[in-house]
């Protein structure tokens, strides 16, 4: 069961690294329907269709066919991505003067331990037994 979970999680991470979402997988039907529409109306093959919607002909196609804008929004892989990268900024060779903390001058204590019991170890109860 743990191997199945590990494999499933690995495949999920692989798809996420390709920036594939489950929404994109669900929209593959719209992709195929729109590709069939382009094949029937414009005579486009799959490579021209991909170029018109994802490649170098995208801007020209969007300007010429604004009536298909609703269909274009439903195609997969048309979402905006936002990637955040964290970078480390390190200055080497520069000595920064860190102010030293002043020594503590207040030596008065707020806690005083006082023994609340008498010396039990000196009583006869806790002595080893004596032989007669």
Secondary structure, DSSP 8 states (H G I E B T S, - for coil): -HHHHHHHHHHHHHHHHTT--HHHHHTHHHHHHHHHHHHHHT---HHHHHHHHHSTTHHHHHHH-GGGHHHHHTSTT-S-------------S----------------S------S--GGGSGGGS-----
